[in-house]
Amino acid sequence: MTDHIVTSFSEELEQLSTNVSKMGGLAEAQLQSAIDAITRRDMALADRTVMQDQQLDDLEILIEENAVELIALRQPMALDLREAMTAIKIAADLERIGDLAKNISKRSLVIFQDYETPNRLVQGLSRMGKLSLGQLKLVLDAYTNRDVEMANKVWVSDEEIDEMYNSVFRELLTYMMEDPRMIGMCTHLLFVAKNIERIGDHATNIAETVSYLVTGDRVVGERPKGDKTSTTSVATGT
């Protein structure tokens, strides 16, 4: 392989990594905007966040096309092949994070147009959102630095978001049981909380992908999970 071809191949890999990092920055900004929109009750910001999702979709398509072309034409091996494959996987997770941030903003618009929302409930969602945003920032740094230890921190911290989600879930359930008029609003807030919890799951997916990229080994063992809402039962008075 000539020096020219080696240089060109390296540049293509670097551009692929750059685009993934760019997409990560966009996803991070979109999540930040979604959290700010619901915390501040900012409907204009929520509107803008919904509209910005197309940028992530377009970038995911570009990354996938470039990675597939690189694999087909260059036939990379070992680490270089993992670079291309993981770019596709991470881009897919980032695209889903963007979708979830968009959904949070859409719910915010409905909530603030149609309901008077207690500040306590909004603040609980805000704390959850900031925690998931912190996870996303950390895992994107792990990807940029190819840092397995940093990725593992994200992997083990997902349980914290799950536990916060459990708390918000129980609180919203209590509101609905005590006052049926709160059911509509609380249902929307539950969807917001679940979207934030799912963002944490996607950050954990990226952490596993980063670990595989660097080491060549897949993460083994059961992923730490603390979401117990699927087994939560509603107690009725007698």
C-alpha positions in Angstrom: 0.0 0.0 0.0 1.5 3.3 -1.1 2.0 6.3 1.3 -0.7 8.2 -0.6 -3.3 5.4 0.0 -2.3 5.0 3.7 -2.6 8.8 4.2 -6.0 8.9 2.4 -7.3 6.0 4.5 -6.2 7.6 7.7 -7.9 10.8 6.7 -11.1 9.0 6.0 -11.0 7.3 9.4 -10.3 10.6 11.1 -13.2 12.3 9.2 -15.5 9.5 10.3 -14.5 10.0 14.0 -14.8 13.8 13.6 -18.4 13.4 12.3 -19.3 11.1 15.2 -18.0 13.7 17.6 -19.9 16.5 15.8 -23.1 14.4 16.0 -22.4 13.9 19.7 -22.1 17.6 20.2 -25.4 18.2 18.4 -27.2 15.5 20.5 -25.7 17.0 23.7 -27.0 20.5 22.7 -30.4 19.1 21.8 -30.8 17.3 25.1 -29.6 20.5 27.0 -32.2 22.5 25.1 -35.0 20.0 25.9 -34.1 20.1 29.6 -33.9 23.9 29.7 -37.2 24.1 27.8 -39.1 22.0 30.4 -37.3 23.6 33.4 -37.9 27.2 32.3 -41.3 26.5 30.7 -39.9 28.0 27.5 -42.2 27.0 24.6 -40.1 28.9 22.0 -37.0 26.8 23.0 -39.1 23.6 22.9 -40.2 24.5 19.4 -36.6 25.1 18.2 -35.5 21.8 19.8 -38.1 19.9 17.8 -37.0 21.5 14.6 -33.3 20.8 15.1 -33.7 17.1 15.1 -33.3 16.9 11.3 -29.6 17.8 11.6 -28.9 14.7 13.6 -30.8 12.5 11.2 -28.8 13.9 8.3 -25.5 13.4 10.0 -26.4 9.8 10.9 -27.0 9.0 7.3 -23.7 10.6 6.3 -21.8 8.6 8.9 -23.4 5.4 7.9 -22.8 6.0 4.2 -19.1 7.0 4.7 -18.5 4.0 7.0 -20.0 1.5 4.6 -18.1 3.0 1.7 -14.9 2.8 3.7 -15.4 -0.8 4.6 -16.3 -1.8 1.0 -13.4 0.0 -0.6 -10.6 -0.2 2.0 -11.4 -3.6 3.6 -10.0 -2.5 6.9 -8.9 -5.0 9.5 -8.8 -5.1 13.4 -8.9 -1.6 15.0 -9.6 0.2 11.7 -12.6 -2.1 11.1 -13.9 -1.5 14.6 -13.5 2.3 14.0 -15.9 2.0 11.1 -18.4 -0.4 12.7 -18.6 1.5 16.0 -19.1 4.8 14.2 -22.3 3.4 12.7 -23.4 2.0 16.1 -22.7 5.2 18.1 -24.4 7.3 15.4 -27.5 5.2 15.7 -27.6 5.7 19.5 -27.0 9.4 19.1 -29.9 9.6 16.6 -32.2 8.0 19.1 -31.1 10.4 21.8 -32.0 13.2 19.5 -35.4 11.7 18.9 -36.0 11.3 22.7 -35.0 14.9 23.3 -37.4 16.0 20.5 -40.1 13.9 22.2 -39.4 15.6 25.6 -39.8 19.0 23.9 -43.1 18.0 22.2 -44.5 16.8 25.6 -43.3 20.1 27.1 -45.4 22.1 24.6 -48.5 20.1 25.5 -47.9 20.2 29.2 -47.4 24.0 29.4 -50.2 24.8 27.0 -52.8 22.7 28.7 -51.9 22.3 32.4 -50.7 24.1 35.5 -47.7 22.0 36.5 -46.4 22.0 40.1 -42.8 23.2 40.2 -41.8 20.3 42.4 -42.6 17.8 39.6 -40.7 19.9 37.0 -37.6 20.1 39.2 -37.6 16.3 39.7 -37.5 15.9 35.9 -34.8 18.6 35.6 -32.5 16.8 38.0 -33.0 13.6 36.1 -32.3 15.4 32.8 -29.1 16.9 34.1 -27.9 13.5 35.3 -28.5 12.0 31.9 -26.8 15.0 30.2 -23.8 14.4 32.4 -23.7 10.8 31.4 -23.8 11.7 27.7 -21.0 14.3 28.1 -18.8 11.8 29.9 -19.3 9.0 27.3 -18.7 11.4 24.4 -15.4 12.4 26.1 -14.7 8.7 26.5 -15.1 8.2 22.8 -13.0 11.2 21.9 -10.2 10.1 24.2 -10.7 6.4 23.5 -10.8 6.0 27.3 -12.2 2.7 28.6 -12.1 3.6 32.2 -14.2 6.7 31.6 -16.7 4.6 29.5 -16.9 2.1 32.4 -17.9 4.9 34.7 -20.9 5.6 32.5 -21.7 1.9 32.3 -22.0 1.5 36.0 -23.7 4.8 36.7 -26.9 4.0 34.7 -28.5 2.6 37.8 -28.5 6.1 39.4 -30.8 7.4 36.6 -33.0 4.3 37.0 -33.4 4.9 40.7 -34.2 8.6 40.1 -36.8 7.5 37.5 -38.3 5.1 40.1 -38.7 8.0 42.5 -40.3 10.3 39.9 -42.6 7.4 38.8 -43.8 6.8 42.3 -44.4 10.5 43.0 -46.4 11.0 39.8 -48.4 7.8 40.6 -49.3 9.2 44.0 -50.5 12.5 42.4 -52.7 10.6 40.1 -54.2 8.5 42.8 -54.9 11.4 45.1 -56.5 13.6 42.4 -57.8 12.2 39.1 -57.7 15.6 37.6 -53.9 15.3 37.6 -53.9 12.1 35.5 -53.6 13.8 32.1 -50.7 16.0 33.1 -48.9 13.3 35.1 -49.2 10.9 32.1 -47.3 13.4 29.9 -44.7 13.9 32.7 -44.3 10.1 33.0 -43.5 9.9 29.3 -40.9 12.7 29.7 -39.3 10.8 32.6 -39.2 7.6 30.6 -37.6 9.4 27.7 -34.9 10.7 30.0 -34.3 7.2 31.4 -34.0 5.8 27.9 -31.4 8.4 27.0 -29.4 7.0 29.9 -29.7 3.6 28.3 -28.4 4.9 25.0 -25.4 6.5 26.8 -24.7 3.1 28.3 -24.9 1.5 24.9 -22.3 4.0 23.7 -20.1 3.2 26.7 -20.1 -0.5 25.8 -19.3 0.4 22.1 -16.4 2.6 23.2 -15.0 -0.3 25.3 -15.3 -2.7 22.4 -13.6 -0.1 20.1 -10.6 0.2 22.3 -10.2 -3.4 23.6 -11.7 -5.5 20.9 -13.7 -7.3 23.6 -17.4 -7.0 24.3 -18.6 -6.0 27.8 -19.6 -9.0 29.7 -21.8 -9.3 32.7 -25.3 -8.0 33.5 -25.8 -4.3 32.9 -26.6 -2.5 36.1 -30.3 -1.6 36.1 -32.5 -0.1 38.7 -35.8 0.5 36.9 -38.4 -1.4 38.9 -41.5 0.4 37.5 -42.5 -2.6 35.5 -43.2 -4.5 38.7 -44.8 -1.6 40.6 -48.3 -2.3 41.8 -50.9 0.3 42.7 -52.3 -0.2 46.2 -56.0 0.5 46.5 -57.8 1.5 49.6 -60.1 -0.8 51.5 
